[in-house]
Amino acid sequence: MPLLARIKNHFRKSPAYAPPTEPPPSGLDKETILKKIAAVPFWWHYIELGHGVVTPGHQGGENNPGVSKKILDGINLPEDLSGKTVLDIGAFDGLFAFEAEKRGAARVLAIDNFNHLEKEGKHLERGFKPLQIAREILASKIEYKELDVMDISPASIGTFDVVLFLGVLYHLKNPFLALEKIASVTKELLIVESLCINKYNNEAVAWFFEKDEWKKDPTNWWGPNRKCIEAMTRAAGFKEVRCVSNFNGRISLHAFK
């Protein structure tokens, strides 16, 4: 099915999900929005863009737009981020960055490293084009920068009140080093969402995947259990770590400085 047709029929398979029908802040009409979305061959997140339109994402499976609300509920993102600065690591097309802005954040920076897309298939367009299109439609002021998590530091990007590290940790060869880097730029709160293997829960254990043993995805390197993720996060420099969700192989943590 052509992408534009898929977008128009997007919600017929999800009757319980009802996206907002109000126009977006930019005032763009529905047909213009649909054409802009169709110009992008691949969207990862389901992003609400007004007029009942949601990007045709793939997170949680195709034709499953309600999954975004479930993820937001699971990470327990604070309802009020007024005046806060927010960093979204591994933002891709920006769902969580836009949500932080919607909740009042004074500044939001979205970063990602797109080198992995070259290995996963040419249909995944390199760069921030999806985010840029959503940003235009939403009249958003979020900032974006292509940057690897291993290159972040107070010198390179500054520090942030709230940092989002969602669906990234287990894709990294060196997740503990990444957490230390993240701790250096976090002033108040880090929210971590990750794959979690709920076994051997009396010990801090992580499984290493040499090839594509987990979900046939060669970008999955680690499968930590809850105790391991909590221990790594504390050891990286966070004084208190709270589990806010642990269900169906996914875990969300709030870590405080």
C-alpha positions as CSV (number, residue, x, y, z in Angstrom):
1,M,0.0,0.0,0.0
2,P,1.4,3.5,-0.9
3,L,2.5,5.4,2.2
4,L,0.0,8.2,1.8
5,A,-2.9,5.7,1.6
6,R,-1.5,3.9,4.6
7,I,-1.5,7.1,6.6
8,K,-5.2,7.8,5.6
9,N,-6.2,4.3,6.7
10,H,-4.0,4.3,9.7
11,F,-6.6,4.2,12.5
12,R,-9.1,1.7,11.1
13,K,-7.2,-1.2,12.7
14,S,-7.0,0.7,16.1
15,P,-10.6,1.6,17.0
16,A,-9.8,2.2,20.6
17,Y,-7.3,5.0,19.7
18,A,-8.7,8.4,19.0
19,P,-6.0,11.1,18.1
20,P,-6.8,14.8,18.7
21,T,-8.7,16.4,15.8
22,E,-7.7,20.0,16.5
23,P,-5.5,21.7,14.0
24,P,-1.8,21.8,14.8
25,P,-0.1,25.0,16.1
26,S,1.2,25.7,12.6
27,G,-2.3,25.9,11.2
28,L,-1.4,23.6,8.3
29,D,-4.4,21.9,6.7
30,K,-4.9,18.1,6.8
31,E,-3.9,17.4,3.2
32,T,-0.7,19.4,3.5
33,I,0.2,17.5,6.6
34,L,-0.5,14.1,4.9
35,K,1.7,15.0,2.0
36,K,4.6,16.1,4.2
37,I,4.4,12.9,6.2
38,A,4.4,10.8,3.0
39,A,7.6,12.5,1.9
40,V,9.4,10.4,4.6
41,P,9.8,6.7,3.8
42,F,10.1,5.5,7.4
43,W,8.8,6.8,10.7
44,W,9.7,5.1,14.0
45,H,7.3,6.9,16.4
46,Y,3.6,7.6,16.2
47,I,3.4,11.4,16.6
48,E,0.1,13.2,16.8
49,L,0.1,16.1,14.3
50,G,-3.4,17.5,14.4
51,H,-6.6,17.0,12.4
52,G,-6.6,13.4,13.6
53,V,-3.4,12.6,11.8
54,V,-0.6,10.5,13.4
55,T,2.7,9.5,11.7
56,P,2.7,5.9,10.4
57,G,5.2,4.6,13.0
58,H,6.7,1.2,13.5
59,Q,7.4,1.2,17.2
60,G,5.4,-1.6,18.8
61,G,4.4,-2.8,15.3
62,E,2.7,-1.2,12.4
63,N,-0.9,0.1,12.7
64,N,-0.5,0.4,16.5
65,P,-0.7,4.2,17.2
66,G,-1.9,3.7,20.7
67,V,1.5,2.3,21.7
68,S,2.9,5.8,22.1
69,K,0.5,6.6,25.0
70,K,1.4,3.3,26.6
71,I,5.1,4.1,26.5
72,L,4.6,7.6,27.9
73,D,2.5,6.2,30.7
74,G,5.2,3.6,31.4
75,I,8.1,6.0,31.7
76,N,6.0,8.3,33.9
77,L,7.3,11.5,32.3
78,P,6.4,14.4,34.7
79,E,3.2,16.1,33.6
80,D,4.7,19.6,34.4
81,L,8.1,20.4,33.0
82,S,7.7,24.1,33.1
83,G,11.0,25.9,33.0
84,K,13.0,22.7,32.7
85,T,15.7,21.9,30.2
86,V,15.4,18.5,28.6
87,L,17.8,16.3,26.7
88,D,16.4,13.4,24.6
89,I,19.1,10.8,23.7
90,G,18.4,8.6,20.7
91,A,15.5,10.8,19.7
92,F,15.1,9.6,16.1
93,D,11.9,11.4,14.9
94,G,11.3,13.1,18.2
95,L,8.2,11.8,19.9
96,F,9.5,12.3,23.5
97,A,11.2,15.6,22.7
98,F,7.9,17.0,21.4
99,E,6.1,15.7,24.4
100,A,8.5,17.3,26.8
101,E,8.0,20.6,25.0
102,K,4.2,20.2,25.2
103,R,4.6,19.7,28.9
104,G,6.2,23.1,29.3
105,A,10.0,22.5,29.0
106,A,11.9,25.8,28.4
107,R,14.5,24.1,26.2
108,V,14.6,20.6,24.5
109,L,17.6,19.2,22.7
110,A,17.1,16.0,20.7
111,I,20.2,14.0,19.7
112,D,20.8,10.8,17.8
113,N,23.6,9.1,15.9
114,F,22.4,7.8,12.5
115,N,25.4,5.7,11.5
116,H,23.5,2.5,12.4
117,L,20.9,3.2,9.8
118,E,23.3,2.4,7.0
119,K,23.6,-1.1,8.3
120,E,19.8,-1.6,8.8
121,G,18.6,-0.8,5.3
122,K,18.4,2.1,2.9
123,H,14.7,2.5,3.6
124,L,15.6,4.2,6.9
125,E,16.4,7.7,5.8
126,R,19.5,9.1,7.5
127,G,19.2,12.2,9.5
128,F,16.6,14.4,11.1
129,K,14.2,14.8,8.2
130,P,11.2,13.2,10.0
131,L,11.9,15.3,13.1
132,Q,12.2,18.4,11.0
133,I,8.9,17.8,9.3
134,A,7.1,17.1,12.6
135,R,8.8,20.2,14.0
136,E,7.4,22.4,11.2
137,I,3.9,21.0,11.5
138,L,3.9,21.4,15.3
139,A,5.5,24.9,15.1
140,S,8.0,23.5,17.6
141,K,11.2,25.1,18.9
142,I,13.0,22.0,19.9
143,E,16.7,21.8,18.9
144,Y,18.4,18.8,17.3
145,K,21.9,17.7,16.8
146,E,23.5,14.6,15.3
147,L,25.7,13.3,18.2
148,D,26.6,10.0,19.7
149,V,25.9,9.4,23.3
150,M,29.6,8.6,23.8
151,D,30.4,12.1,22.7
152,I,28.2,14.0,25.2
153,S,29.7,16.1,27.9
154,P,29.0,19.4,29.7
155,A,31.5,21.0,27.3
156,S,29.8,19.7,24.1
157,I,26.1,20.2,25.0
158,G,25.8,21.7,28.5
159,T,23.8,20.2,31.3
160,F,20.1,19.5,31.6
161,D,17.5,19.2,34.3
162,V,15.9,16.1,32.8
163,V,17.5,13.5,30.5
164,L,15.6,10.9,28.5
165,F,17.5,7.7,27.7
166,L,14.7,5.6,26.2
167,G,15.2,2.3,24.2
168,V,19.0,2.9,23.8
169,L,20.9,1.3,26.6
170,Y,20.8,-2.3,25.3
171,H,21.8,-1.3,21.8
172,L,25.2,0.0,23.1
173,K,28.4,-2.0,23.4
174,N,29.4,0.0,26.4
175,P,26.2,0.9,28.3
176,F,27.9,1.6,31.7
177,L,30.3,4.1,30.0
178,A,27.2,5.7,28.4
179,L,25.5,6.1,31.8
180,E,28.6,7.8,33.2
181,K,28.6,10.2,30.3
182,I,24.9,10.9,30.8
183,A,25.4,11.4,34.6
184,S,27.9,14.2,33.7
185,V,25.1,16.2,31.9
186,T,22.2,15.4,34.2
187,K,21.3,18.0,36.9
188,E,18.2,16.4,38.4
189,L,16.4,13.4,36.8
190,L,17.4,10.7,34.3
191,I,14.6,8.5,32.9
192,V,15.8,5.2,31.5
193,E,13.7,2.8,29.5
194,S,15.2,-0.5,28.4
195,L,14.9,-4.2,27.5
196,C,14.9,-6.1,30.8
197,I,15.3,-9.9,31.2
198,N,13.5,-10.8,34.5
199,K,15.7,-13.8,35.6
200,Y,18.2,-14.4,38.4
201,N,16.7,-11.3,40.2
202,N,18.8,-11.8,43.3
203,E,21.9,-10.9,41.4
204,A,22.9,-8.1,39.0
205,V,23.1,-10.0,35.7
206,A,23.3,-9.1,32.0
207,W,23.2,-11.3,29.0
208,F,25.6,-10.5,26.1
209,F,24.3,-11.1,22.6
210,E,27.2,-11.8,20.2
211,K,25.1,-11.7,17.0
212,D,21.4,-11.5,16.6
213,E,20.3,-13.9,19.4
214,W,17.7,-11.4,20.8
215,K,14.8,-10.8,18.4
216,K,17.0,-11.5,15.4
217,D,18.4,-7.9,15.8
218,P,22.2,-7.6,15.6
219,T,21.9,-4.1,17.2
220,N,20.8,-5.7,20.5
221,W,24.0,-6.2,22.5
222,W,22.8,-6.6,26.1
223,G,19.9,-8.0,28.1
224,P,20.2,-6.8,31.7
225,N,17.9,-7.7,34.5
226,R,16.4,-5.1,36.8
227,K,19.0,-5.4,39.5
228,C,21.8,-4.9,37.0
229,I,20.3,-1.8,35.4
230,E,19.6,-0.2,38.8
231,A,23.2,-1.1,40.0
232,M,24.8,0.3,36.9
233,T,22.8,3.5,37.1
234,R,23.7,4.1,40.8
235,A,27.4,3.3,40.1
236,A,27.4,5.8,37.2
237,G,26.6,8.6,39.6
238,F,23.0,8.7,40.6
239,K,22.1,8.6,44.3
240,E,18.6,7.2,44.1
241,V,17.1,4.9,41.5
242,R,13.4,4.0,41.4
243,C,11.7,1.5,39.2
244,V,8.4,3.0,37.8
245,S,7.5,0.2,35.4
246,N,8.6,-3.4,34.8
247,F,6.3,-5.2,32.5
248,N,6.5,-7.5,29.5
249,G,10.3,-7.4,29.2
250,R,10.6,-3.6,29.4
251,I,11.6,-1.6,32.4
252,S,11.5,2.2,33.2
253,L,13.6,3.8,35.9
254,H,13.8,7.3,37.4
255,A,17.3,8.1,38.6
256,F,18.0,11.2,40.8
257,K,21.2,13.1,41.3
